[in-house]
């Protein structure tokens, strides 16, 4: 009878360890997939979330913490699955970081030197009228060029 109680505790501990390990992977995947959902669906309306991905990194970090807890909660000889899932978490987070910060990084481009006059150009304004740089000759003018994130 005493052995039965020990087996029940071991089963509960094993179930809790698996729940923590798979929960950690789930949170990490939610953070990664959630980034792409936000970026593709709401990126124009939420550029700060798209550019910084802080909420996604918080989810990924929570997944890593759960994975670490799953290793700590596993008994001796039962750490294989939690360690494998933690390694998967690290790989997914590393791939996500590489995708965001290395692969999609735009290399610096050379531009005109300071003090050089801008070449003449004409663009449409918000009222669909042509506006030329020459229209502002002799007047203070600030030109801002935003190349975007992607």
N, C-alpha and C positions, 0 to 999 in steps of 0.2 A: 504494500500500500504506500509506503514511503517513497518508493521508486516512481510510482505513478505521479505523485505530486511534483517530483523533480522533472519528469518528462514533460508535464504540463507547463512548468515554468520555462523549460528550454524551448518548447514550441512557441510560447508567447514571446520570449526573447528573440527567437529566430524570426518570427512574424514581424515584430517591431523593427528589427534590423533591416529586413527586406523593405518594409514600408518606408523607413528613413532613406534607404539607398535609392529606391525607385522614385521617391518623392523629390530627392535632390536632383536626379536626372530630369524629372518632370519640370521642376522650377527653372532649371537651366535652359531646357528646350523652350519653355514658355517665354523666357526672356529673349532668346534668339529669334524665335518665330514672331513674337510680339513686335520686335523691332521692325521686321519687314512688313508686317500688317500696317503698323503706324506709318512707316515711310512710304509705302505704296498707296495707301488709302487716304491718309490724312497729312502727308508730308508737306503739302503747300500751306495748309492751315496751321500746322504745328512744326515749323522749321527748327525750333530749338530742341525739341525732342528728337527730331530726325538727325540733327547735327551732333548732339551730345550723347544721346542714348543712356542717360543716367538712370531712369527707371528700369531699363533693361539690365543694366549692370547690377542694380540692386537685387533683382530677381536671380541673376546668375550667381551673385555672391551668397544669397540665401540658399541656393541649391548646393553650393560648395560646402557651406556650413552643415547642412543636413547630411551630406555625404561624409563629412568628417565625423559627425555624431554617429553615423551608421557603423563606421569602422570601430569607434570607441565602444559602441554598445554590443558589437559582435563578440562572442566568446572565443576563446582560443580554438583554432582549427576551423572557425566559421567566418573568417575574414576575407575569403576569396571573392565572393560576389560583391560585397561592399567596396573592396579595393578595385575591382574591375570597373564597377560603375563610377567610382570616383575618378579613375583614369579616363573614362569616357567623358565625364564632366570637364576635366581639364582640357582634353582634346577639343571638345566642342567650344569651350570658352576661348581657347587659343585660336581656333579657326575663325571664330567671330571677331576677335580682336584683329587678326590679320586681315580679314576682309574689310573691316571698317577703317583701319588706320594704315595699312601697308599697301594692299592691292589696289584700293580705290584712290590712293593719294595722288594728287595732281602734281607733277614736277614743277618747280619754279620756272617761270618763263621770263626772259629778258624783256624789258620794256624801254620806252624812250628815256633819254637822259633828262634830268631835271633842268628846267629853264628852256627847253626846246619848245617852239610853238607847235600846237596841235595841228594836224592836217585838217583841211576843210572837209566837213561832212554835213549831211542833211538827214534828219530823222523825223518821224511822225510824233507829234505830241499826243496827249490824252484825248484831244478833240479831233484827232486825225488830220491836223494841219501840218504842213512842212515847216520845220524849224531848222535853220542853219546855224552853224557856229559863227559865221560872219555876221549874223543878226545881232550878236552881242559884242562886237568889236568895240573896244574902248570902255566897256562897262564891266564891273566886277562880275565874275562868273566862276562858279564851282562846278566842275565836272566830276561825277562819281560813276565809276564803272564797276558793276558787280558781276563777277563771272559765275556766280552761283556755286552750289555744292557739288552737283553731278555734272 
